[in-house]
């Protein structure tokens, strides 16, 4: 992502006022989802997406998707894919007809893991 695209992408993220996060199984089937309209929570995630490119291994699978909204309108053509395992942490999204993979700051990973623990407590009991 060049500097201009990066700045534009940051502007897009800054107008997000809600988001829907869906946790998925390895086949891509939605297990559970949550709509989040509390803007500080939305910014907690969007503010932790870095400009650093992620280079995940081919073995990385996605655990969740997120669609960001501004005034009820989706900001991505399709939901972005999320992985927050230690060796695969990144978000993959389609932006300006290109697929980007960006790293998260640790706060974003912790937020996503906490949300997963809240929505899927039975998975924690299996650990």
The 8 nearest C-alpha neighbors of each residue, nearest first, counted from 0:
[[1, 4, 5, 2, 99, 3, 50, 52],
 [0, 2, 4, 3, 5, 6, 50, 7],
 [1, 3, 5, 4, 6, 0, 7, 50],
 [2, 4, 6, 5, 1, 7, 0, 8],
 [5, 3, 7, 1, 6, 2, 0, 8],
 [4, 6, 2, 8, 3, 7, 0, 1],
 [5, 7, 9, 3, 8, 4, 2, 10],
 [8, 6, 4, 10, 9, 5, 3, 11],
 [7, 9, 11, 5, 10, 6, 4, 12],
 [10, 8, 12, 6, 11, 7, 13, 5],
 [11, 9, 7, 13, 8, 12, 6, 14],
 [10, 12, 8, 9, 13, 14, 7, 15],
 [13, 11, 9, 10, 15, 14, 45, 8],
 [12, 14, 10, 11, 15, 9, 45, 42],
 [15, 13, 12, 11, 69, 16, 10, 68],
 [16, 14, 69, 68, 12, 13, 17, 67],
 [15, 17, 69, 38, 68, 14, 36, 41],
 [18, 16, 36, 68, 35, 15, 41, 67],
 [19, 17, 67, 35, 66, 68, 34, 20],
 [18, 20, 34, 66, 65, 33, 35, 21],
 [19, 21, 65, 33, 32, 64, 18, 34],
 [22, 20, 32, 64, 63, 31, 29, 23],
 [23, 21, 63, 31, 30, 62, 29, 32],
 [24, 22, 29, 30, 28, 63, 27, 62],
 [23, 25, 27, 26, 28, 30, 29, 62],
 [26, 24, 27, 23, 60, 61, 62, 28],
 [25, 27, 24, 28, 23, 29, 60, 61],
 [28, 26, 23, 24, 25, 29, 61, 62],
 [27, 29, 23, 24, 26, 30, 25, 22],
 [28, 30, 23, 31, 22, 21, 27, 24],
 [31, 29, 23, 22, 28, 24, 32, 21],
 [32, 30, 22, 29, 21, 33, 118, 23],
 [33, 31, 21, 20, 22, 19, 34, 30],
 [32, 34, 20, 19, 35, 21, 31, 18],
 [33, 35, 19, 18, 36, 20, 32, 17],
 [36, 34, 18, 17, 37, 19, 33, 41],
 [35, 37, 17, 38, 34, 16, 18, 41],
 [38, 36, 40, 39, 35, 41, 17, 16],
 [37, 39, 41, 40, 16, 36, 42, 17],
 [40, 38, 42, 41, 37, 43, 16, 36],
 [41, 39, 43, 38, 42, 37, 44, 35],
 [40, 42, 38, 43, 39, 44, 17, 45],
 [41, 43, 45, 39, 44, 46, 40, 38],
 [44, 42, 40, 41, 46, 45, 39, 47],
 [43, 45, 107, 42, 47, 46, 41, 40],
 [46, 44, 42, 47, 48, 43, 12, 41],
 [47, 45, 42, 43, 44, 48, 49, 107],
 [46, 48, 104, 107, 103, 44, 45, 49],
 [49, 47, 103, 45, 46, 102, 104, 101],
 [48, 50, 51, 102, 103, 47, 101, 104],
 [49, 51, 101, 52, 48, 5, 102, 0],
 [52, 50, 49, 101, 102, 53, 103, 100],
 [53, 51, 101, 100, 102, 50, 54, 99],
 [52, 54, 101, 100, 102, 55, 89, 51],
 [53, 55, 56, 52, 100, 87, 101, 89],
 [56, 54, 87, 53, 59, 57, 89, 86],
 [57, 55, 58, 59, 54, 87, 86, 60],
 [56, 58, 59, 55, 60, 54, 87, 61],
 [59, 57, 56, 60, 55, 87, 61, 86],
 [60, 58, 57, 56, 87, 55, 61, 82],
 [61, 59, 58, 62, 25, 82, 57, 87],
 [60, 62, 82, 81, 63, 80, 59, 25],
 [63, 61, 23, 82, 22, 81, 60, 24],
 [62, 64, 22, 81, 23, 21, 61, 80],
 [63, 65, 80, 21, 79, 81, 20, 78],
 [66, 64, 20, 78, 79, 19, 21, 67],
 [65, 67, 78, 19, 18, 79, 68, 73],
 [68, 66, 18, 74, 73, 15, 17, 65],
 [67, 69, 73, 72, 17, 15, 74, 71],
 [68, 70, 15, 16, 72, 71, 14, 73],
 [69, 71, 72, 68, 16, 17, 15, 73],
 [70, 72, 69, 68, 73, 17, 16, 67],
 [71, 73, 68, 69, 70, 74, 67, 75],
 [74, 72, 68, 75, 67, 69, 66, 71],
 [73, 75, 68, 67, 72, 69, 76, 66],
 [76, 74, 77, 73, 78, 66, 67, 93],
 [77, 75, 74, 78, 93, 73, 94, 92],
 [78, 76, 75, 79, 66, 93, 92, 73],
 [79, 77, 66, 65, 64, 75, 80, 76],
 [78, 80, 92, 65, 64, 91, 66, 77],
 [79, 81, 64, 91, 90, 63, 61, 92],
 [82, 80, 90, 63, 61, 64, 62, 89],
 [81, 83, 61, 88, 62, 89, 84, 87],
 [82, 84, 88, 108, 85, 87, 89, 81],
 [83, 85, 87, 88, 86, 82, 108, 59],
 [86, 84, 87, 88, 83, 108, 82, 89],
 [87, 85, 84, 88, 55, 83, 59, 56],
 [86, 88, 84, 55, 85, 59, 82, 89],
 [89, 87, 83, 82, 84, 85, 86, 102],
 [90, 88, 102, 101, 82, 103, 81, 53],
 [89, 91, 81, 101, 100, 80, 82, 102],
 [92, 90, 100, 80, 99, 79, 81, 101],
 [93, 91, 79, 99, 98, 94, 80, 90],
 [92, 94, 98, 97, 96, 99, 95, 75],
 [95, 93, 96, 97, 92, 98, 75, 99],
 [94, 96, 97, 93, 98, 4, 8, 76],
 [97, 95, 94, 93, 98, 76, 99, 92],
 [98, 96, 94, 93, 95, 99, 92, 0],
 [99, 97, 93, 92, 94, 91, 100, 96],
 [100, 98, 92, 91, 93, 97, 101, 94],
 [99, 101, 91, 53, 90, 52, 89, 92],
 [102, 100, 52, 53, 89, 90, 51, 49],
 [101, 103, 89, 53, 49, 51, 48, 52],
 [104, 102, 48, 47, 49, 107, 89, 105],
 [103, 105, 47, 106, 107, 48, 49, 108],
 [104, 106, 108, 107, 109, 103, 47, 110],
 [107, 105, 109, 104, 108, 110, 47, 43],
 [108, 106, 110, 47, 44, 109, 105, 104],
 [107, 109, 105, 111, 110, 106, 83, 112],
 [110, 108, 106, 112, 107, 111, 113, 105],
 [109, 111, 107, 113, 108, 112, 106, 114],
 [112, 110, 114, 108, 113, 109, 115, 107],
 [111, 113, 115, 109, 114, 110, 116, 108],
 [114, 112, 116, 110, 115, 111, 109, 117],
 [115, 113, 117, 111, 116, 112, 118, 110],
 [114, 116, 112, 118, 117, 113, 119, 111],
 [117, 115, 113, 120, 119, 114, 118, 112],
 [118, 116, 114, 115, 119, 120, 113, 112],
 [117, 119, 115, 116, 120, 114, 31, 32],
 [118, 120, 116, 121, 115, 122, 117, 123],
 [121, 119, 116, 123, 122, 117, 118, 124],
 [120, 122, 124, 123, 119, 125, 116, 118],
 [123, 121, 125, 120, 124, 119, 126, 116],
 [124, 122, 120, 125, 121, 126, 116, 119],
 [123, 125, 121, 122, 126, 120, 119, 116],
 [124, 126, 122, 123, 121, 120, 119, 116],
 [125, 123, 124, 122, 121, 120, 116, 119]]
